[in-house]
Structures are given as C-alpha cells and as structure tokens.
Amino acid sequence: MLGTQSGGAPVELSVVPLATCVAHYARGFLECHRLAVERLGVATEFTMADDRPARVASVRLRVTVPPGLDEAGLTAFGAMIDHCGLHGAALLRVRLLPQRPHSPPGSPAVPGVSQ
C-alpha cells in the first residue's frame, strides 16, 4: 500500500501468484480464441487459519468470463485455467469459480474446472 506503513504479510501475499497464474492462462485462452480480454477479471478472497502457525486456510478465486463462449467454450476455458500448476501444488483448498459478467452470486462454475 503506497504511502502507508502497512501491507500484506508475506503469508497473505502468497495468494497473489495463484491469481496471477490463473489470469495468465485465462488471458492466453481468450487471445487464442480472439475474444475480448478487457472484461476478464480475477478476484481473490482468502481466509487465514485460526491456529498457529500463521497460514492461509482457504482461497477462493472468482474468474469473470467475457461474453462469447458457449458451453463447450466454457468447458475448454475451465480446462485451460486448470493448467495453472500452482493451485494443484499448493497446500490449499482452491476453488475456481468462473462467472460471466453481471452473473448473480452463486451461479454455477464453469464445467471442467477443479473444485
């Protein structure tokens, strides 16, 4: 946080590479299929463990999918972002929840994405 003396703790910042990796694969898929990347979004939420040592207990990634993908495209998109090896290697429970822009909370995840 620029201009302040606070920021994320190193263990909290460990979530950033995971979101970055998913965004990288998502963008690559969209560019390959000539779909707009401007509306792609990856939001991250995490919870810290209640006990010691300090660690991230769970991570939730919400991927906003630009329009233009049918069901088969969504399945392929989910498979592509599943290539991010960080969520498979992490000792975290990661759930990827791709959503279309303006979709209501809790809408279904993209088929084929790891749960």
Backbone as a printed PyTorch tensor [residue, N CA C, xyz], in Angstrom:
tensor([[[  0.8380,  -1.1610,   0.0000],
         [  0.0000,   0.0000,   0.0000],
         [  0.8990,   1.2450,   0.0000]],

        [[  0.9450,   1.8980,  -1.1040],
         [  1.8000,   3.0690,  -1.2310],
         [  1.3810,   4.1720,  -0.2680]],

        [[  2.3590,   4.7830,   0.3390],
         [  2.0880,   5.9130,   1.2130],
         [  1.6710,   5.5460,   2.6140]],

        [[  1.6150,   4.2780,   2.9120],
         [  1.2610,   3.8630,   4.2720],
         [  2.3580,   2.9480,   4.7850]],

        [[  2.2790,   2.6450,   6.0490],
         [  3.2560,   1.7300,   6.6290],
         [  2.6280,   0.3760,   6.8840]],

        [[  1.6370,   0.0430,   6.0870],
         [  1.0060,  -1.2620,   6.2330],
         [  0.9510,  -1.9480,   4.8730]],

        [[  0.7920,  -3.2010,   4.9110],
         [  0.7030,  -4.0010,   3.6900],
         [  0.4270,  -5.4310,   4.0850]],

        [[  0.3070,  -6.2550,   3.0900],
         [  0.0410,  -7.6510,   3.3500],
         [  1.2490,  -8.3480,   3.9630]],

        [[  0.9740,  -9.2750,   4.8400],
         [  2.0360, -10.1080,   5.4050],
         [  2.5010, -11.0840,   4.3300]],

        [[  3.7450, -11.5480,   4.4130],
         [  4.2430, -12.4780,   3.3920],
         [  3.3360, -13.6830,   3.1610]],

        [[  2.7880, -14.2490,   4.2250],
         [  1.9200, -15.4170,   4.0370],
         [  0.6460, -15.0310,   3.2860]],

        [[  0.1200, -13.8230,   3.5110],
         [ -1.0510, -13.3550,   2.7730],
         [ -0.7150, -13.1000,   1.3090]],

        [[  0.4830, -12.5890,   1.0590],
         [  0.9000, -12.2910,  -0.3090],
         [  1.1480, -13.5550,  -1.1220]],

        [[  1.1820, -14.7060,  -0.4850],
         [  1.3680, -15.9580,  -1.2170],
         [  0.1840, -16.2840,  -2.1190]],

        [[ -0.9330, -15.6070,  -1.9250],
         [ -2.1260, -15.8250,  -2.7450],
         [ -1.9820, -15.1410,  -4.1110]],

        [[ -1.2070, -14.0960,  -4.1930],
         [ -1.0680, -13.3080,  -5.4280],
         [ -0.5630, -14.1390,  -6.6000]],

        [[  0.4810, -14.9510,  -6.4480],
         [  0.9340, -15.7360,  -7.6080],
         [ -0.1260, -16.6900,  -8.1430]],

        [[ -0.9510, -17.2220,  -7.2790],
         [ -2.0110, -18.1240,  -7.7080],
         [ -2.9990, -17.3950,  -8.6230]],

        [[ -3.4610, -16.2270,  -8.2040],
         [ -4.3890, -15.4450,  -9.0240],
         [ -3.7330, -15.0100, -10.3300]],

        [[ -2.4580, -14.6480, -10.2660],
         [ -1.7290, -14.2240, -11.4560],
         [ -1.6060, -15.3720, -12.4510]],

        [[ -1.3280, -16.5600, -11.9680],
         [ -1.2070, -17.7270, -12.8290],
         [ -2.5270, -18.0320, -13.5350]],

        [[ -3.6200, -18.0150, -12.8000],
         [ -4.9370, -18.2600, -13.3930],
         [ -5.2540, -17.1810, -14.4310]],

        [[ -4.9640, -15.9280, -14.1180],
         [ -5.2120, -14.8360, -15.0660],
         [ -4.3790, -15.0150, -16.3350]],

        [[ -3.1470, -15.4670, -16.1880],
         [ -2.2730, -15.6920, -17.3360],
         [ -2.8810, -16.7140, -18.2960]],

        [[ -3.3070, -17.8490, -17.7810],
         [ -3.8860, -18.8880, -18.6330],
         [ -5.2340, -18.4560, -19.2060]],

        [[ -6.0240, -17.7480, -18.4320],
         [ -7.3140, -17.2640, -18.9220],
         [ -7.1190, -16.2820, -20.0710]],

        [[ -6.1970, -15.3450, -19.9030],
         [ -5.9260, -14.3640, -20.9580],
         [ -5.4090, -15.0630, -22.2210]],

        [[ -4.5070, -16.0170, -22.0570],
         [ -3.9850, -16.7460, -23.2090],
         [ -5.0820, -17.4450, -23.9910]],

        [[ -6.0280, -18.0520, -23.2780],
         [ -7.1450, -18.7170, -23.9270],
         [ -7.9790, -17.7120, -24.7170]],

        [[ -8.3050, -16.5960, -24.0770],
         [ -9.1380, -15.5950, -24.7480],
         [ -8.4420, -15.0170, -25.9700]],

        [[ -7.1510, -14.7260, -25.8600],
         [ -6.4170, -14.1880, -27.0070],
         [ -6.3580, -15.2050, -28.1390]],

        [[ -6.1330, -16.4670, -27.8140],
         [ -6.0630, -17.5190, -28.8180],
         [ -7.3860, -17.6560, -29.5740]],

        [[ -8.4920, -17.4330, -28.8820],
         [ -9.8170, -17.5420, -29.4950],
         [-10.3630, -16.1920, -29.9530]],

        [[ -9.5000, -15.1870, -29.9400],
         [ -9.8490, -13.8450, -30.4070],
         [-11.1030, -13.2800, -29.7140]],

        [[-11.1170, -13.4550, -28.3940],
         [-12.1870, -12.9080, -27.5680],
         [-11.6290, -11.7410, -26.7520]],

        [[-12.4960, -10.8210, -26.3900],
         [-12.0860,  -9.6120, -25.6630],
         [-11.5060,  -9.9660, -24.2990]],

        [[-10.2980,  -9.4940, -24.0490],
         [ -9.6710,  -9.7420, -22.7450],
         [ -9.9620,  -8.6060, -21.7670]],

        [[-10.4870,  -7.4970, -22.2710],
         [-10.7100,  -6.3240, -21.4160],
         [-11.6940,  -6.6010, -20.2930]],

        [[-12.6190,  -7.5260, -20.4930],
         [-13.6280,  -7.7960, -19.4710],
         [-13.2820,  -9.0020, -18.6120]],

        [[-12.1040,  -9.5590, -18.8090],
         [-11.6380, -10.6560, -17.9620],
         [-11.3030, -10.1070, -16.5830]],

        [[-11.6870, -10.8060, -15.5740],
         [-11.3630, -10.3950, -14.2120],
         [-11.0670, -11.6030, -13.3430]],

        [[-10.1350, -11.4490, -12.4360],
         [ -9.8360, -12.4960, -11.4540],
         [ -9.8260, -11.8250, -10.0820]],

        [[-10.7430, -12.2190,  -9.2500],
         [-10.8240, -11.6810,  -7.8900],
         [-10.4510, -12.7980,  -6.9130]],

        [[ -9.7640, -12.4360,  -5.8670],
         [ -9.2790, -13.4170,  -4.9000],
         [ -9.7680, -13.0720,  -3.5020]],

        [[-10.2350, -14.0700,  -2.8090],
         [-10.5830, -13.9490,  -1.3950],
         [ -9.8820, -15.0900,  -0.6770]],

        [[ -9.4560, -14.8490,   0.5300],
         [ -8.8210, -15.9190,   1.2880],
         [ -9.1290, -15.7450,   2.7600]],

        [[ -8.9970, -16.8320,   3.4740],
         [ -9.1460, -16.7980,   4.9230],
         [ -7.8620, -17.3250,   5.5410]],

        [[ -7.5360, -16.7750,   6.6700],
         [ -6.3590, -17.2210,   7.4170],
         [ -6.7920, -18.2930,   8.4130]],

        [[ -5.8970, -19.2180,   8.7090],
         [ -6.1630, -20.2560,   9.6990],
         [ -6.2790, -19.6110,  11.0780]],

        [[ -7.1050, -20.1890,  11.9090],
         [ -7.2970, -19.6610,  13.2650],
         [ -6.1630, -20.0200,  14.2050]],

        [[ -5.4830, -21.1250,  13.9180],
         [ -4.4220, -21.5750,  14.8130],
         [ -3.0530, -21.1980,  14.2590]],

        [[ -2.0110, -21.5810,  14.9350],
         [ -0.6320, -21.3120,  14.5330],
         [ -0.0540, -22.5340,  13.8590]],

        [[  0.8680, -22.4230,  12.9680],
         [  1.4940, -21.1850,  12.5060],
         [  0.5550, -20.4090,  11.5880]],

        [[  0.8490, -19.1220,  11.4350],
         [  0.0420, -18.2760,  10.5590],
         [  0.1140, -18.8280,   9.1420]],

        [[ -1.0520, -19.0570,   8.5370],
         [ -1.0920, -19.5800,   7.1760],
         [ -2.4570, -19.2980,   6.5700]],

        [[ -2.4920, -19.3470,   5.2720],
         [ -3.7470, -19.1940,   4.5460],
         [ -4.4880, -20.5210,   4.6420]],

        [[ -5.7390, -20.4750,   5.0810],
         [ -6.5220, -21.6980,   5.2440],
         [ -7.2750, -22.0610,   3.9770]],

        [[ -7.8020, -21.0670,   3.2820],
         [ -8.5480, -21.3450,   2.0540],
         [ -8.4600, -20.1450,   1.1200]],

        [[ -8.5940, -20.4390,  -0.1550],
         [ -8.5250, -19.4210,  -1.2000],
         [ -9.7210, -19.6090,  -2.1120]],

        [[-10.3080, -18.5080,  -2.5150],
         [-11.4120, -18.5370,  -3.4700],
         [-11.0700, -17.5760,  -4.5900]],

        [[-11.0530, -18.0820,  -5.8060],
         [-10.8070, -17.2540,  -6.9850],
         [-12.1000, -17.1640,  -7.7840]],

        [[-12.4690, -15.9640,  -8.1530],
         [-13.6490, -15.7590,  -8.9970],
         [-13.1560, -15.1920, -10.3210]],

        [[-13.3670, -15.9490, -11.3930],
         [-12.9380, -15.5380, -12.7200],
         [-14.1530, -15.0550, -13.4800]],

        [[-14.1410, -13.7900, -13.9030],
         [-15.2220, -13.2320, -14.6970],
         [-14.9110, -13.4990, -16.1610]],

        [[-15.8130, -14.2060, -16.8060],
         [-15.6200, -14.6360, -18.1850],
         [-16.2940, -13.6550, -19.1360]],

        [[-15.5440, -13.1090, -20.0920],
         [-16.1600, -12.2190, -21.0770],
         [-17.1990, -12.9660, -21.9070]],

        [[-18.1560, -12.2480, -22.4990],
         [-19.1620, -12.9060, -23.3240],
         [-18.5320, -13.5100, -24.5750]],

        [[-19.2300, -14.4610, -25.1650],
         [-18.7730, -15.0430, -26.4180],
         [-18.4360, -16.5130, -26.3310]],

        [[-18.5520, -17.1100, -25.1510],
         [-18.2430, -18.5320, -25.0080],
         [-19.5330, -19.3280, -24.8090]],

        [[-19.7220, -20.3590, -25.6340],
         [-20.8490, -21.2620, -25.4220],
         [-20.4330, -22.3010, -24.3690]],

        [[-21.2690, -23.3010, -24.1380],
         [-20.9640, -24.2930, -23.0930],
         [-19.6640, -25.0400, -23.3840]],

        [[-19.4470, -25.4040, -24.6470],
         [-18.1960, -26.0980, -24.9970],
         [-17.0010, -25.1770, -24.7750]],

        [[-17.1680, -23.9010, -25.1100],
         [-16.1000, -22.9280, -24.8900],
         [-15.8050, -22.7330, -23.4180]],

        [[-16.8530, -22.7200, -22.5940],
         [-16.6570, -22.5870, -21.1470],
         [-15.9240, -23.7970, -20.5790]],

        [[-16.2400, -24.9790, -21.1000],
         [-15.5490, -26.1840, -20.6470],
         [-14.0690, -26.1080, -21.0120]],

        [[-13.7850, -25.6840, -22.2400],
         [-12.3910, -25.5500, -22.6860],
         [-11.6700, -24.4670, -21.8870]],

        [[-12.3660, -23.3740, -21.6070],
         [-11.7920, -22.2890, -20.8050],
         [-11.4250, -22.8060, -19.4130]],

        [[-12.3330, -23.5460, -18.8140],
         [-12.0700, -24.1200, -17.4940],
         [-10.8800, -25.0600, -17.5070]],

        [[-10.7720, -25.8660, -18.5590],
         [ -9.6370, -26.7760, -18.6710],
         [ -8.3340, -25.9950, -18.8140]],

        [[ -8.3750, -24.8800, -19.5320],
         [ -7.1570, -24.0860, -19.7240],
         [ -6.7010, -23.4540, -18.4140]],

        [[ -7.6180, -22.8380, -17.6650],
         [ -7.1770, -22.2060, -16.4240],
         [ -6.8030, -23.2480, -15.3780]],

        [[ -7.2570, -24.4740, -15.5870],
         [ -6.8630, -25.5540, -14.6970],
         [ -5.4050, -25.9590, -14.9250]],

        [[ -4.7890, -25.4740, -16.0120],
         [ -3.3790, -25.7530, -16.2780],
         [ -2.4570, -25.0320, -15.2940]],

        [[ -2.9610, -24.0460, -14.6020],
         [ -2.1320, -23.3500, -13.6170],
         [ -1.7250, -24.3580, -12.5540]],

        [[ -0.4630, -24.7090, -12.5580],
         [  0.0310, -25.7280, -11.6400],
         [  0.0950, -25.2860, -10.1960]],

        [[ -0.0150, -23.9850,  -9.9450],
         [  0.1180, -23.5140,  -8.5680],
         [ -1.0100, -23.9930,  -7.6730]],

        [[ -2.2410, -24.0470,  -8.1870],
         [ -3.3210, -24.4690,  -7.2920],
         [ -3.2630, -25.9600,  -7.0240]],

        [[ -2.7060, -26.7490,  -7.9440],
         [ -2.5550, -28.1730,  -7.6890],
         [ -1.4190, -28.4680,  -6.7240]],

        [[ -0.3820, -27.6420,  -6.7760],
         [  0.7830, -27.8680,  -5.9290],
         [  0.6260, -27.2410,  -4.5530]],

        [[ -0.2570, -26.2620,  -4.4380],
         [ -0.4180, -25.5500,  -3.1700],
         [ -1.0870, -26.4510,  -2.1320]],

        [[ -0.7070, -26.2550,  -0.9120],
         [ -1.3410, -26.9930,   0.1760],
         [ -2.5540, -26.2090,   0.6580]],

        [[ -3.3700, -25.8410,  -0.3000],
         [ -4.5540, -25.0420,  -0.0330],
         [ -5.7410, -25.7050,  -0.7010]],

        [[ -6.8940, -25.4100,  -0.2130],
         [ -8.1040, -25.8300,  -0.9080],
         [ -8.5060, -24.6770,  -1.8010]],

        [[ -8.3770, -24.8710,  -3.0840],
         [ -8.6560, -23.8160,  -4.0520],
         [ -9.8780, -24.2020,  -4.8520]],

        [[-10.7630, -23.2670,  -5.0150],
         [-11.9530, -23.4900,  -5.8310],
         [-12.0330, -22.3640,  -6.8420]],

        [[-11.9920, -22.7070,  -8.1100],
         [-12.0900, -21.7160,  -9.1660],
         [-13.5510, -21.5700,  -9.5480]],

        [[-14.0380, -20.3370,  -9.5670],
         [-15.4420, -20.0840,  -9.8620],
         [-15.5900, -19.0920, -11.0090]],

        [[-15.3430, -19.5300, -12.2380],
         [-15.5240, -18.6050, -13.3560],
         [-16.9860, -18.1880, -13.4730]],

        [[-17.2170, -16.9080, -13.7230],
         [-18.5740, -16.3850, -13.8670],
         [-18.6200, -15.4280, -15.0350]],

        [[-19.7860, -15.2990, -15.5920],
         [-19.9970, -14.3090, -16.6410],
         [-20.1910, -12.9480, -15.9710]],

        [[-19.8620, -11.8480, -16.6810],
         [-20.0900, -10.5290, -16.0870],
         [-21.5590, -10.3670, -15.6870]],

        [[-21.7720,  -9.7510, -14.5740],
         [-23.1050,  -9.4450, -14.0490],
         [-23.9150, -10.6850, -13.7110]],

        [[-23.2540, -11.8440, -13.5340],
         [-23.9970, -13.0280, -13.1310],
         [-24.2370, -12.9620, -11.6330]],

        [[-25.3590, -13.4980, -11.1910],
         [-25.6630, -13.4350,  -9.7610],
         [-24.6920, -14.2810,  -8.9570]],

        [[-24.4330, -13.8860,  -7.7110],
         [-23.5520, -14.6680,  -6.8460],
         [-24.0750, -16.1030,  -6.7400]],

        [[-23.1560, -17.0360,  -6.7170],
         [-23.5350, -18.4200,  -6.5740],
         [-23.9040, -19.0880,  -7.8860]],

        [[-23.7440, -18.3800,  -9.0200],
         [-24.0460, -19.0130, -10.2870],
         [-23.0660, -20.1400, -10.5210]],

        [[-23.4390, -21.1160, -11.3570],
         [-22.6070, -22.3150, -11.4840],
         [-21.2120, -22.0360, -12.0110]],

        [[-20.2850, -22.8320, -11.5510],
         [-18.9080, -22.7390, -12.0230],
         [-18.8130, -23.3080, -13.4280]],

        [[-17.7560, -22.9600, -14.1100],
         [-17.5290, -23.4820, -15.4440],
         [-17.2660, -24.9770, -15.3610]],

        [[-17.9170, -25.7780, -16.2150],
         [-17.6640, -27.2260, -16.1940],
         [-16.1940, -27.5140, -16.4570]],

        [[-15.6610, -28.5160, -15.8040],
         [-14.2920, -28.9350, -16.0400],
         [-13.2620, -28.2510, -15.1730]],

        [[-13.6500, -27.2500, -14.4050],
         [-12.7090, -26.5440, -13.5530],
         [-12.6190, -27.2720, -12.2280]],

        [[-11.4260, -27.3830, -11.7060],
         [-11.2450, -28.1080, -10.4460],
         [-12.0600, -27.4650,  -9.3400]],

        [[-12.6550, -28.2670,  -8.5380],
         [-13.4880, -27.7840,  -7.4250],
         [-12.8030, -28.0770,  -6.1180]]])
